């Protein structure tokens, strides 16, 4: 499948003397600069029907045009995988990701991912980076995600994330009982020895996580967590760093699987929980087209709800 792109713009007085590439970047804001540079390199960007240099100064009433057939940016194939779409329009798709679903294809997971599912839902996403996915959730984390449906929306959402204008709120069950809420401001980077893991490290990038205690569960706690940055495994790494690892986290919580005083019977039940107890509950951002602030939420999934009820009953 190829996608036809046909664009045109007639220069006006304010464009007089401006460079061709500068005007194109200003007028065709729905496309990235890298995309525009590719058109220039491939000879697809024309001025009055001719190929010219990108630095060409413009006159009034000249026609800038692009006519091209583009190949998909993704080679991954569509797969009929059920996904829970809670909202969609021409610009975005908001989904409630189920636990166990890998977001991006990678080594050992070339199929059966959210990307494959999205391509089945909308084949046009194959022309966008990462099928329009602008942020990710770990395989075993459930909850809200937003996906862009066109390049303009993709650039808008990526910019919001970069400028920290997207509000992301999570629910997490942790081992232990923090006395109160706190802010964890510790840099995160690749683990110096275990390269598949992340860690708090002096050479890492800035990472800020806020949390509040919503409920204590007899040696365990339900936390409300919000992110100011979006590093890989950020919540899991930060909570483990302050010695309150997420319950069920086999990578970052292996040293503290249970709270002190947990009975053997309770340990057996807790071990049956198949994933880290982390859920992306709310997502708030500016809609790329309307410019209005929108927010979406996801109810706590049944498996986490049952785990909370068990911990409550165990505490009694």
Secondary structure, 3 states (H helix, E strand, C coil): CEEEEEEEEECCHHHCCCEHHHHHHHHCCCCCHHHHHHHHHCCCEEECCEECCCCCECCCCCEEEEEEEEECCCCCCCCCCCCEEEEECCCEEEEEECCCCCCCCECCECCCCHHHHHHHHCHHHHHCHHHHECCCCCCCCEEEEEEECCHHHHHHHHHHHHCCCCEEEEEEEEECCCCCCEEEECCEEECCCCCCCEEECCCCECCEEEEEEEEECCCEEEEEEEECCCCCCHHHHHHHHCCCCECCCCCCCCCCCCCCCCCHHHHHHHHCCCCCCEEEEEEEEECCCCCCEEEEECCCCHHHHHHHHHHHHHHC
